[in-house]
Amino acid sequence: MCHIPVFCWITATVLEDLLETREEGDLPRTLTEMYIEFLRFQIDHTKEKYGPEKCIQYIKSLAKLAFEQLQKGNLIFYEKDLRGSGIDVSEASVYSGVFTEIFKAERRWKQKDKVFCFIHLSVHEFLAALHVHLTFINSGINLLEEEQQTTSNKPDPAGFYQKAVDEALQSPNGHLDLFLRFLLGLSLPTNQNLLPGLLTQTESSSQTNQKTVEYIKEKIRKNVSVERSINLFHCLNELNDVSLVEEIQRSLRSGRLFRHELSPAQWSALVVILLSSGEDLDVFDLKKYSASEEALLRLLPVVKASKKVV
C-alpha cells in the first residue's frame, strides 16, 4: 500500500490532522483504523456547512452505492447506477462537491452523461464494507448471503464474519481481499468508537473475535494459495492477532526455523515477515531460507518483489 500515491496522501492527511488536533492517543496501526480516521476527517470538515446528520446520510448512500457496484465489478458508475442505489441524480453533484476527496464526477470525452467513481479502489472497498457492516448490525441481514432475509433469532456475528472469509477466498480475482480486511476491522469496538455518529458500538464479544481468528487460521493451515494466505494474515492483523507471525519471528531469531519441515501456515507467515520488513529485497538470498523447490514456490511473492535473487 505504501507504494500507492493515494494511500500515501490519505496517510499524510490523517497523520497531519491527528498530530495537530490531538494531544494524546495512539496513531492508526491498521488499515481499517487509517480509513476510519480519514472518513472522520472528511465528516469533520463538511459537517459545519451541511450538518452532521446530512453528512452521515451522504456517507451511508455512498456506502450502499459502493457495495452494490463492487458486487457487479464496476469501478465507474453512471447516473442509472446512482438511481439504482437510491441516490437522487440531481444531488450527485452535491455528493462529489461535499466529499471531493472520496467521490468524484467528471465528463468523459465525447460523452454527454457524467461518470462517477471513488478516488481509489481502497476507498470503494472500505465504504462497501461499511455498508455491509451497518446493514448486519442494524437489521441482522447478511448481504453476502445469496438470499437475504431478516431473522427473529439473534444474529450470529461469528457466522457472518466466517461467511465473509469464505466469499473472499472464493473470489476468482481477489476483488474482495481489501473488503474483507475492512469488514473484520470494523467488527472491533475500539474502531467503532472512532466514529460514534456513524458506527454504533456492537456487542461483539472477544469470543466472537476469537472464533473468527481461529477460523482464519484454519483456512491458512488448509494450504490455500500463498497470495490468499498473505491476505488472511493481513486480516488477522486487523483483528489484532499476530501470534503466527510472532511464532515465526522467534524461530528466525533462534535459528530453529528450518530444523523441521515448515507447515503451510509457517511458510505464509515467513512470506509476510519478509515482505513487510523490506530487508534483503534488493538481493534476496533464497539459500538462506531453503534451496528446495518447495521453498522457491512458497517464497515466490518475495522473489517477485526482490530486485535480484541468489
C-alpha positions in Angstrom: 0.0 0.0 0.0 2.8 2.4 0.7 3.7 2.4 -3.0 0.2 3.7 -3.9 0.2 7.5 -4.1 -3.4 7.9 -3.0 -2.8 5.8 0.1 0.3 7.9 0.9 -1.8 11.0 0.6 -4.6 9.5 2.9 -1.9 8.6 5.4 -0.4 12.1 5.3 -3.8 13.7 5.6 -4.8 11.6 8.7 -1.4 11.9 10.5 -1.2 15.7 10.0 -4.7 16.1 11.4 -4.1 13.8 14.3 -0.8 15.4 15.3 -2.3 18.9 15.1 -5.6 18.3 16.9 -4.9 15.6 19.5 -2.6 15.9 22.3 -2.6 12.2 23.2 -3.8 8.9 21.8 -2.4 6.2 19.6 -1.8 6.7 15.9 -3.5 4.3 13.5 -1.9 0.9 13.4 -4.1 -1.0 11.0 -5.6 -0.2 7.6 -9.1 0.0 9.0 -8.1 2.5 11.7 -6.4 4.6 9.0 -9.5 4.7 6.8 -11.9 5.3 9.7 -9.8 8.3 10.7 -9.8 9.5 7.1 -13.6 9.3 6.9 -13.9 11.1 10.3 -11.6 13.8 8.9 -13.9 14.2 5.9 -17.0 14.4 8.0 -15.5 16.9 10.5 -14.6 19.2 7.6 -18.0 19.2 6.0 -20.5 19.0 8.9 -20.3 22.7 9.7 -21.8 23.5 6.3 -24.2 20.6 5.9 -24.7 19.4 9.4 -23.6 16.1 10.9 -26.9 14.3 10.0 -26.7 15.2 6.4 -23.1 14.2 6.2 -23.9 10.8 7.7 -26.7 10.4 5.3 -24.4 11.1 2.3 -21.8 8.6 3.6 -24.4 5.9 4.0 -25.7 6.5 0.5 -22.2 6.3 -0.9 -21.5 3.2 1.1 -24.6 1.5 -0.4 -23.5 2.5 -3.9 -20.0 1.2 -3.2 -21.2 -2.2 -2.2 -23.7 -2.7 -5.0 -21.1 -1.7 -7.6 -18.4 -3.8 -6.0 -20.7 -6.8 -6.3 -21.1 -6.0 -10.0 -17.4 -5.4 -10.5 -17.9 -1.8 -11.6 -15.3 0.9 -10.8 -17.0 3.6 -12.9 -20.7 4.3 -12.5 -23.4 6.1 -14.4 -26.5 8.1 -13.5 -28.6 4.9 -13.7 -26.3 3.2 -11.2 -26.8 6.1 -8.8 -30.6 5.9 -9.2 -30.4 2.2 -8.6 -28.8 2.8 -5.2 -31.4 5.4 -4.2 -29.2 8.4 -4.9 -31.0 11.4 -6.4 -29.1 12.2 -9.6 -29.9 15.9 -9.1 -27.9 15.7 -5.9 -25.0 13.8 -7.4 -23.0 17.0 -7.8 -23.6 17.7 -4.1 -22.1 14.3 -3.2 -19.0 14.9 -5.3 -18.8 18.5 -4.1 -19.1 17.7 -0.4 -16.8 14.7 -0.4 -14.4 15.7 -3.2 -11.7 13.6 -1.7 -13.9 10.5 -1.6 -16.2 10.6 -4.6 -15.8 12.5 -7.9 -17.8 13.2 -11.1 -16.5 14.0 -14.5 -17.4 14.1 -18.1 -15.6 11.8 -20.5 -14.5 12.9 -23.9 -17.4 12.7 -26.4 -19.8 11.6 -23.6 -22.8 13.7 -22.6 -23.5 12.0 -19.3 -21.3 12.3 -16.3 -19.4 9.3 -14.9 -18.7 8.8 -11.3 -16.1 6.9 -9.3 -14.4 6.8 -5.9 -10.9 8.2 -5.8 -9.4 4.8 -5.3 -10.4 1.2 -5.1 -9.4 1.0 -1.4 -11.9 3.8 -0.6 -14.5 2.0 -2.7 -13.9 -1.3 -0.7 -13.9 0.4 2.6 -17.2 2.1 2.0 -18.6 -1.2 0.7 -17.5 -3.0 3.9 -19.1 -0.2 5.9 -22.4 -0.7 4.2 -22.4 -4.5 4.8 -21.4 -3.9 8.5 -24.1 -1.3 9.1 -26.8 -3.5 7.4 -25.9 -6.5 9.5 -25.8 -4.5 12.8 -29.0 -2.6 12.2 -31.2 -5.3 10.6 -29.4 -8.7 11.1 -29.3 -9.1 7.3 -26.2 -10.6 5.8 -25.8 -9.0 2.4 -23.2 -11.6 1.5 -25.8 -14.3 1.5 -27.5 -15.1 -1.8 -30.9 -15.0 -0.1 -31.1 -12.2 2.3 -33.8 -12.3 5.0 -34.3 -11.0 8.4 -34.5 -13.5 11.2 -36.3 -13.5 14.5 -33.4 -15.2 16.1 -30.4 -13.3 17.4 -27.9 -12.6 14.6 -24.8 -14.8 14.5 -21.8 -12.5 14.2 -19.3 -15.3 14.1 -21.2 -16.9 11.2 -21.4 -13.5 9.5 -17.6 -13.0 9.5 -16.9 -16.6 8.6 -19.2 -16.2 5.5 -17.2 -13.1 4.6 -14.0 -15.0 4.7 -15.4 -17.8 2.5 -16.7 -15.3 0.0 -13.3 -13.6 -0.3 -11.5 -16.9 -0.7 -13.9 -18.0 -3.4 -13.4 -14.8 -5.4 -11.6 -15.7 -8.6 -9.6 -12.5 -8.8 -9.3 -11.5 -5.2 -11.5 -8.5 -5.6 -12.9 -8.9 -2.0 -9.5 -9.0 -0.3 -9.4 -5.4 0.9 -13.1 -5.5 1.6 -12.6 -8.4 3.9 -9.9 -6.7 5.8 -12.0 -3.6 6.4 -15.1 -5.7 7.3 -13.2 -7.6 10.0 -11.6 -4.4 11.3 -15.0 -2.7 11.6 -16.0 -5.5 14.0 -13.7 -4.3 16.8 -15.4 -2.0 19.4 -12.2 0.1 19.5 -12.7 1.0 15.9 -16.4 1.6 16.3 -15.6 4.1 19.0 -13.7 6.2 16.5 -16.9 7.1 14.6 -19.7 7.3 17.2 -22.1 9.2 14.9 -21.9 6.6 12.2 -20.9 3.3 13.9 -23.0 2.1 16.7 -20.9 0.1 19.2 -21.9 -3.5 18.9 -21.9 -6.3 21.5 -19.2 -8.1 19.5 -17.6 -10.2 22.2 -14.0 -11.3 22.5 -15.4 -14.8 22.0 -16.7 -13.8 18.5 -13.4 -12.3 17.6 -11.5 -15.4 18.8 -13.8 -17.6 16.7 -13.1 -15.5 13.7 -9.4 -15.6 14.3 -9.4 -19.4 14.7 -11.4 -19.8 11.5 -8.9 -17.7 9.6 -6.0 -19.7 11.0 -7.7 -22.9 10.0 -8.0 -21.6 6.4 -4.3 -20.8 6.4 -3.5 -24.2 7.6 -5.5 -25.8 4.8 -2.9 -24.7 2.3 -4.7 -22.0 0.4 -2.7 -20.2 -2.2 0.2 -18.1 -1.0 -1.4 -14.8 -2.2 -4.7 -15.7 -0.3 -2.7 -16.7 2.8 -0.9 -13.3 2.8 -4.3 -11.5 2.8 -5.5 -13.7 5.6 -2.5 -12.7 7.6 -3.5 -9.1 7.0 -7.0 -10.0 8.2 -5.5 -11.4 11.4 -3.6 -8.1 11.9 -6.9 -6.1 11.5 -8.2 -8.3 14.4 -5.0 -7.5 16.4 -3.8 -11.1 16.3 -0.1 -11.5 15.3 0.5 -14.8 17.1 1.5 -16.8 14.0 3.9 -14.1 12.8 5.5 -13.8 16.2 6.0 -17.6 16.3 8.0 -17.5 13.1 9.9 -14.4 14.2 11.0 -16.2 17.4 12.1 -19.2 15.3 14.1 -17.0 13.0 15.9 -15.3 15.8 16.7 -18.6 17.5 17.8 -20.3 14.3 15.3 -23.1 14.8 13.1 -22.3 11.8 14.4 -24.9 9.3 15.3 -27.7 11.6 11.9 -29.2 10.9 9.6 -29.1 7.8 7.5 -25.9 7.8 3.7 -26.1 7.6 1.8 -24.0 5.0 0.9 -21.6 7.8 4.5 -21.1 8.8 5.6 -20.6 5.2 2.9 -17.9 4.7 3.9 -16.2 7.9 7.5 -16.2 6.7 6.5 -14.5 3.5 4.5 -11.9 5.4 7.5 -11.1 7.6 9.9 -10.8 4.7 7.6 -8.6 2.6 6.7 -6.3 5.5 10.3 -6.0 6.7 11.7 -4.7 3.4 15.0 -6.3 4.3 17.0 -8.3 1.8 14.7 -7.4 -1.1 17.5 -5.7 -3.1 19.3 -9.0 -3.2 17.3 -11.9 -1.8 19.3 -14.9 -0.7 17.0 -17.8 -1.2 19.5 -20.3 0.2 19.5 -18.5 3.5 16.0 -19.9 4.0 16.0 -23.1 1.9 17.2 -24.1 -1.5 14.4 -26.6 -2.2 11.9 -26.3 -5.0 9.1 -26.1 -2.4 10.9 -23.1 -0.8 11.0 -21.4 -4.2 7.3 -21.9 -4.8 6.4 -20.8 -1.2 8.6 -17.7 -1.3 7.6 -16.7 -4.8 5.9 -13.4 -3.7 9.2 -12.4 -2.1 11.2 -13.5 -5.1 8.9 -11.4 -7.3 9.3 -8.4 -5.0 13.1 -8.7 -5.0 15.4 -6.9 -7.4 17.8 -9.9 -7.5 17.7 -13.4 -6.2 20.8 -15.6 -5.5 
